[in-house]
Amino acid sequence: MTRLLTGFDQIAAQYELALVDLWGCVHNGRSIHGSAQAALCAFRANGGRVLLLTNAPRTAASVQARLDEMGLSRDAYDGIVTSGDATQEAMLTGAVGRKVWHLGPPKDDDLFLDLPDWASDHAPITRVGFDDAEGIVCTGPFEDMTDTPEDYRGRLLSAKVRGLKMLCANPDLVVDYGDKRIYCAGSIAQLYAEMGGEVLYFGKPHPPAYDLARRYAARLGLKFTPDRVIAIGDGIHTDIQGGISEGIDTIFVTSGLAAAEFGPDPAAPDPKRLQAWLDDKGLHPSFAIPYLG
């Protein structure tokens, strides 16, 4: 049975490391949630450590720059791990060939331009047009505020016929940008997979994201006991499924993507509706909380 919390501080002392989702938990794409920032700062002040583990299809440096613009205090976290970083590792080692077609907006160009030092040990990756591509790197729609996966059906059918593999840099299906719901790379990848195309995923809930997080924690020298780690997020099939698969405790933030399922007031989810919804999903987080705070 999932325990419904009113605040992270009720259980924070049980944990040494928190893997925290960004979109829907710490911000809404436009502004930082003040209660989340306060909760994470308090956790760290009491000896906890925080890794922001996000399915953003960009490098950690790019995500940090955006968080700085939005005003998130660096006292709220120890480091950032992105699905973009995990995807970049796979791309640079040739997972979908050396000539790739980038399906995504220009804001994700850092995935191809901001390369780690070790990239020089491998043959270069070249972005090419669709007709010359050996594989696809998908970071999202070209126009993420307006496009839908169906806009790409024709191109994806052609790619499937050619046997092109797709690297999906963000397994999220949708996110809420303020009050607008927009499609992510995961929706395009899902359509491609339904057509019979081969998709490789490197974000939550898939193991490479957590492997990268563990390696990054080691590089930072973060000390923690494996059974005192908790994953926090609003994505039931990403944050929560991933945490459960990794054998760690989880907190489901109910005011995120699925808020409407739990009653009219996001700050007061109906426990019965919440439990029935979780039963239907077949996923039972350790805890649930209206907002990270």
KAHUZI-V562169 format. One record per backbone hydrogen bond with DSSP energy under -1.0 kcal/mol. CO is the residue of the C=O (numbers start at 1). NH is the residue of the N-H. Records with the same first field share a line. If there is no record, write none. Layout:
CO=NH ; NH
//
This chain:
3=288
7=10
8=11 ; 12
11=14
12=15
16=49
17=230
18=51
19=232
20=53
22=25 ; 26 ; 27
26=33
27=24
28=178
31=28
33=37
34=38
35=39
36=40
37=41
38=42
39=43
40=44
41=45
42=46
43=48
44=47
49=18
50=78 ; 79
51=20
52=81
54=83
56=84
59=63
60=64
61=65
62=66
63=67
64=68
65=69
66=70
67=71 ; 72
73=76
79=52
81=54
82=86
83=87
84=88
85=89
86=90
87=91
88=92
89=93
90=95
91=94
94=97
98=126
99=134
100=128
101=137
103=139 ; 140
105=108
106=109
108=111
109=112 ; 113
110=114
113=115
116=119
117=120
118=121
119=122
126=100
129=132
130=133
135=101
136=167
137=103
138=169
143=146 ; 147
148=151
149=152
150=153
152=156
153=157
154=158
155=159
156=160
157=161
158=162
159=164
160=163
165=136
166=200
167=138
168=202
172=186
173=184
175=182
177=180
180=177
182=175
184=187
185=189
186=190
187=191
188=192
189=193
190=194
191=195
192=197
193=196
198=166
200=168
203=206
206=209
207=211
208=212
209=213
210=214
211=215
212=216
213=217
214=218
215=219
216=220
217=222
225=228
228=16 ; 17
229=249
230=19
231=251
232=21
233=253
235=240
236=241
238=242
239=243
240=244
241=245
242=246
243=248
244=247
249=231
250=287
251=233
252=289
253=256
256=259
258=261
259=262
262=270
265=268
270=274
271=275
272=276
273=277
274=278
275=279
276=280
277=281
278=282 ; 283
286=3
287=252
288=5
289=254
290=255
//
